[in-house]
Amino acid sequence: MTQSAAPSAAPSSVPHADAVTATAPTGSSATGPSVIGEDMAALAARQKAFIASGAVLPSGARVDALRRLREGVQGYRDRLADAIRADYGRPEHPFLVREVVPVLHEIDWLIKAVPGFCGGRRVLPSLGQFKARSYVRRQPLGRVAAYAHWADPFRSLLVPLADAMGAGNAVVLRPSAEAPATAEMVARMVRQYFEPEHVAVVGGGAETDEALLATAPDFVWYDGDARGARTIAALAAPTLTPYAAITGGPSAALVHGDADMAMAARRIVWAKFLHAGQLRAAPDVLLVQRTVLDRVLDALRTELERAFGPQPRTSADFGRMVSAAGFARQAERLAIGRALPFGPGDAANQPDRASLYVPPTLLTDVPDDSPVLREEGFGPVLVVRPYTRLDEATAFLAGLPALTALYAFTTAHARGERLMETTRAGAVLINDAATHLANPRLPQGGVGETGHGAMAGPAGLATFSAPRATAVGSNFFDIPLRFAPGSDLKLKVLKRLYK
């Protein structure tokens, strides 16, 4: 049985396509042929036998697997950084901050949490279980298939892998076809530290997904776009395979008049422009109270220049679009509104198709009905929209699809609470942006159109396991009310107990 990464083909022309919708051809790569057809069935049989053996049921075995995963991440960190650079031109610093560090935090949390998770939770028995001991225990789902998103090709694959292993499953990983070098390096790491019956990496195009879903895995985790999620749902339907998906939606930031402007600008610029905005949960729309609009814009320009210099094109910390299609998508976004001047180097700081460079841009005068406001941007174009009263801002947000995240900056606790209560979003942060992605105790998932299910921490363990009712009966005594034959006295007592 051969494991493989996604084939080393050129990226798909669709910048947000994932493995399930990618057009990369199947065939051989440096890590071996893609796993399709009978090979996929053989892999499924090996994983089923591995699960049946109970090898990863004990908490000690799960913790040992997590420790090996951590060792692999650390051992391959430099090679993975080189792969990310080859795939995206992404500098090592944002890769470490946004992808490696969250993965290590997640693994460390799981190593501590898994022993207690395996023990279950005791609950009170009912009257019919007199003297019994009742528990809720989480059981592994079995064989899990996990798909990665192209914008976070490492974190979006390794966090669900860690969660699934912590919950006691065998896993098939489907790296993004948009990141062939990263996929190949992940495959090498997995092959070095795990047997394929426990963790396997498979590559290829649509036929691989058809073969994988035809084996009826016990659960599918999909991180990608809505189109890919629909494809997964259709492939899973014939075998009634359950799945969870993060499909993404726009993220928004809000700066009210009482906010710390410099701090808000620093955190918004970091969350938005790291790797040129091509990260999930980067803010796409910035709502600013009119009374402080000029101050906020000045603070953003100052922070942009501090972070990337007057010529971001020459900054080692500012990335490029990952594909020509990604560049074209940002060019379309720029044409919808009016770009605000960036700074001293603005005259030379223009988009460049040859190098796939799009400058960090603050965009205004975007119509309220523009599709730009209703989708994940995945680029360095931040739409700025002023508001007068908070009611106006909340009404605008309510008119958008469910948000991936909202980052609200205000010093008034009541105002922050109100925004939390009135906003439909996978995450709401007050006076911060995107840092929830590195906290293993916070769920990472969507709501409504942005997806269902969550990974990371307790939510991740819950996603990749199922609750099971467990009770240990007592031989001490039986309550006669349970048993036939019935009688008038039994009826009277029952009606009295449950009136």
N, C-alpha and C positions, 0 to 999 in steps of 0.2 A: 504494500500500500504506500503510495507516494503522496507526500504533502506538497503543496505548491503555493506560491504567492500569485497575485494577479500578474498576467504576462507583461513583459516589459515592452508594451506597445505605447504608441503616442497617446496622450490623453484624449478623451472624447471631446467633441466640439461643444458639448454642453457643459458649462462650468460647474453647474450644480448637480450633474448626473452622478449617480452612485453606482455601486457594483451591479445592481439589478437592472439598471437602464443603460449601462455603458456599452459602447459599441466595440470595445477592444476585442480582437479575435482571440479565440482559444488556441492552445498549442503548447509549445515548450518554452520554459524560461530557465533561468539559472538554477532554480530550485526544483525543476522537474515538471512533468506534464500536468495540465489541469485535471482535476478529479471530476469525471463525468460518467454517466451511464452506470455500467456494472461496478466500476470502481467506487462510485458514490454509495451504491447499495452495499458493497463490501465494507466500506467505512462505517456505514450505519450499523451493520451487523456486529462489527468489532466494538463499537461504542455501546451498543445494547448489552453485549456480554460483559463489558467492563462495568457498566452500571449494575447489572444483576449480581456481579461478584461482591458488591458492597465495599469496594476498595476505597471509595471516597466518602463513605457515610460517617466514619468516626471524625470527630472534630480535629483530632491530631493530624489525620491525613490531609484534611482541608488546609489546616494551618501550614503544614509542610509544603503543600503545593503553592500556597501564597508566598511563602518565603522563597521558593525557587523562582516564582514569577518576579519577585522584587530583585533577586540576584540577577535575573536576566535583563531586566530594565536597566539596572545600574551597569551591568557588563557591556550592554550594547548601546549605551547612551550616546557615545560619540559617533558610532556608526549610524545610529538612527538620525542624529542631527545632520550628518552628511547626506543621508537619504532625503530628508526633508528639504535640504538645500538644493539637492538635485531635482526634486519634484517641483518645488515652488520658488526657489531662490529665497527661502525664508531664513533670516539670520538665526543663529543658535539661541540667543537670549529669549526671544518670544516663544521659541519652541520649548525651552526649559520652563518658562514661567506659565504658559498656558496649557501645556500638554504633559510634560514629564512630571513636574511637581504635583499636579492634581492626581496623577496616577499613583505616585508614591504615597501621597497622603491617604488615598483610598485603600491601598494595600495595607498600610500600617494600621489604619482603623479596623479593617476586617480581621487582621491577625489578632487583635485584642477582643473583638466582638464575637467572632465565630463560636468560641466555646460556650458562651452564654446563649447564643442563638440556637445552638444544637440542643440545649437542655430543655427548651420549651417553657411555657408559662402556665402556672397552675391557676385554675379558676374554681369558683365555688360550685359544688354539685347541686343538682336539683333535688326536690323531695323524692322523686322516683329513683335517684341514685344514692339513696341513704347510705352513709358511711363509705361511699366510693371516693376515689381520688381522681379528679378530672383535670385535664391539661389541654392546652392548644400547642401542638408542635408543628413546625414547618417541615414539609417533606420536599426533597428535590423534585424538579419537574422532569428531569431525565436528560434527553438530548436537546441542546439549545443551539440554534443558529443565530449568529450575531453579525449584523451588517454595520460598516463604518461610514461616516460622512466624510466627503472629500475635504471639507474645510478644517476638520480636526481629525486627521487620519490616524493619529496614534491614540489620543485620549478617548475618542469615541469608540475605539475598538478595545482598548485595554481596560477601561473602567467597567464596561459590562462583562468582560472576560473575568475580571477579579470578582465581581459580584456573583456571577454564575458559578465560579469555582467555590467561592465561600459558601454558596447555598447547596453545594454537593452535586453539581451537574457535570456532564461531559459537554464539550463545546466544539462547534465548527465555526471558525472565523471567516468572514467574507470581507477582506480589505477593499477600500475604494479603488476602482480601476483608474481613477484620476491620479493616484499616487503610486505608480508601479515600483519605484525604488524603495519607498517606505514599506509597501506590501511585501516585497522580497526580503527586506531586512527583518520584518516581524516574523515571516515564515521561518527564516533561519534561526531566530531566537527561540521560537516555539519548538522547533524540531530538536534543538539542543537540550532543552530543559523538560520536555514532555513527550510522552508516547502519543501517537495519533489517536488511540482509543480514548484518551483523556482530552486532549486539545489538538485539533487539526486546523490547518489553514488551507483553503481551497481558492483557486482562481479561475478565471474564464469569463465568459459573457452570459447571455441570457440562457443558453442551454445548461450551464452549470446550475443556475437558479432553479430551472425546471427539474433537473435531476435531484438536486438537494431537497426541494420541497416535496418531490414525489416519494421520498423515503419517509414522509410523515414525521418530522422531528416533533418533539413534545412542545416546543415553544420557539418562536422567532422574535428576535429583537432587531428592529430596523431603525437606523438613524439616517435620515436622508430627506428627500423632498416628497411632496404629495404624489407626484406621478409614480415614483418608485414604490411608495407605500400602497398605491392602488394595485400595482403589479404583484406585490407580495401578497396582498389580500386575495387576489384572484387565484394565485398559485396555491395558497393555503386552503382555500375554500373546499376543494374536493375531499380533502382528508380531515377537514374541521380542525386544522392546526391553529391553536391560539397564537396571537401575536400582539406585540405592543410596538408603537412607533413614535418617534419624534420627527415631525415633519416640518417644524419651524414656521415662523411668522415674523412680522416686523418686531423690532425692539425699540423702545422709546426712552428718552431721557427728558427730565423736566427740571427747570431751574426757576424757583420762585424768588420773589424779590428779597426775601430775608436770608437767602442762602449765602454761604461763604463762597464768593465768586471764584477766587483763585483755586481753592480746593476742588470745587465743582469742575472747573475747566481742566485741571490736571487729571482728574479721574476719568472724565469723559473722553479726553484725548487719548489716554492710555487704552480705555476699553474699545474705542472706535477705530483708532488708526494703527494698532498693533497688527503687523502683517497686512497693512493696507486695507484693513476692515474685513478681511476674508476669514472671519471667525464667527462661529455661532454665538448669538447673544450680544454681538456688537450693536450699539444703538444706531438706528437708521434715521430717526426723527428726533429733533431736539425742540421741545416747547420751552419758551422763555417768556416770562412776564415782561410786558412792554416797558415798564418803568426802569428795568435794568438791562434791556436788550443791548444797548451800546456797550455797557460795561462787560457783559458776558461775551460779546463778540471780540472785544479787545483782549479779554482774558484768554479766550480760545486761541487767538492769533499769537499772543505772547507764548502760550504753552506749546503750540505747534512749532514755533520757531525754536524754542528751548529744546524740544525733543528731537527735531529733525533738521534744525538749521534753516537758513534762509533759502536753501536749495535742497528740498527733500529728495530730489532726483539723485543727489550724490551721497545721501545718508546711508550708512550701512544698516541702519535700524528701520528703514522704510522699504517694504517689499514691492513686488510687481504683481500684476494680475496673473493667475495661473494658466490662462489660455487666451487665445485670440477672441473666443466667444465671450469670455469674462470682460475683456477690454471693451468689446462692442457694447456689452450690456451697460457698462459704466458710461460710455459715450452717450448712449440713449438717455440715461438718467440726467447727465449734465445738460442735455438739450431741453429738458422740461422746465428748468428754472433759470435763475440768475445767480451766477457764481460771484461770491464776495471776494475782494482782493485778499490775498493771503499774506503778503509781506514784501520785503525789499526785493526778493528774487522772483516776484510774481510774473514779470514780463517773460521770463525764460522758463517759467514753471508750468508748461502746458503738457497735455497728454501726448504721448509718443507711442504710436502703434507698433513701431519696429521693436521697441524694448518692452512693450506691454506696460508702460508706466502711466499711471493716472495719479495726478497730484492730490494731496489732501485738500478737500474742497468743502466750503460751507455754502449751501445752496438755498436761496430764498425764492419767493414768488412762485412756489409750486402749487398748482390748483388743488383744492381739497378732494376732487374726484380722481386725482392722478393715481395710477396703479403703483407708482413709486412709493406711496404712503402705505400700501397694503401688502408689501412683500419684504422678505429679507433682502437687504441690499448687497451684501457680500462684496463691498468695495469701500473706498475712502471718500465717499460722497455722503455728507451729513446734511439732511434737510433741516433748516431752521424755520420754525413757525412761531410767531409771537402770539400771546394771548393777554387779555386784560384781567379777567377774573378767573379764579380757579374753576368755577362752574363751566366756563367756556372750554378750558383744557380737558376737564373730565368728560364733557360731552363729546369733544373731538375724539378722545381715546375710546370712548364707548362705541363710536361709529366705525372703528377699525376692526379687523379680525382680532381674535384673541392674540395677545402679545406673547412673544417668547419671554421678554423681560421688560420691566419698567424700572428706571433708575431716577428717583425723585430727590431733589436737593432742596431742603428746607430745614430751618431750625425749629419750627413749630411742631411739637409732637402730635397735636390734634390733627394738623394738616397732613402729616405723614400717615396717620391712622386712617384718615378719610380716603386718601389715595389707595391704600391697601384694600380697603373695603369696597371701593367702587371700580377697581380695575380688574379686568379679566386677563390674567397673565400667568405663565408658568413660574415666574419669580418676580418679587417686588423688593427692591433694595432702597433704603432711605440713606441718603448721603454717601452712597458708594455705587460702584458699577462693576459688574461681572465677577466680583470676587467670590460669589457663591459657588462658582464652578470649581473652586479649590477647597471647598469645605465638605468633607465626606459625610458630615452629619446632616447636610441639606439635600433634599431630593433634586434631581435634574431631570426635568420632563416637561411636558406640555399640557395644555388644556384646550378642549374644543378643537379648532382647526390646526392648532400647533402640535397635536398628537395626544396620545394617552399612554399611561405607564410612566415609570421613572426609574432612573438608575442612580447609583451612589448611595452609600451608607445604608441605614435601615430600609429606605425605600427600595434600594437595589436588591437587598436580600429578600424583601417581600415580593418583588417583581419576579425573581427567578426561583421562587418556591411557592408551595401551596399550603394553606392551613389544613391541619388534620385534627379532627376531634379524637382525643385519646382519654380513656378512662380505665381505671383499675378497680374492679368491683370488690366488695367486701363479702365474706362468707358469714358475717356476723348475724344478719337479720334481713328479712324481706318484708316490705310493707304490703299487706294483703290487698290494698286498694289497686295494685297493679294488675292483679290476676283475675281470670274468670274462676268461677261464675260471678256475675254481678249480683247485687242485692239492693234492696231499698236503703239499707243502712250505708252501703258504699256510695250510692248516689247522693244521699243526704250529706255525707261527709265531704265528698268531692265538690258539691255545689257550695257548701259552706266555706271550703278552703279557697275556692276560686270565684267567689261572688264579685 
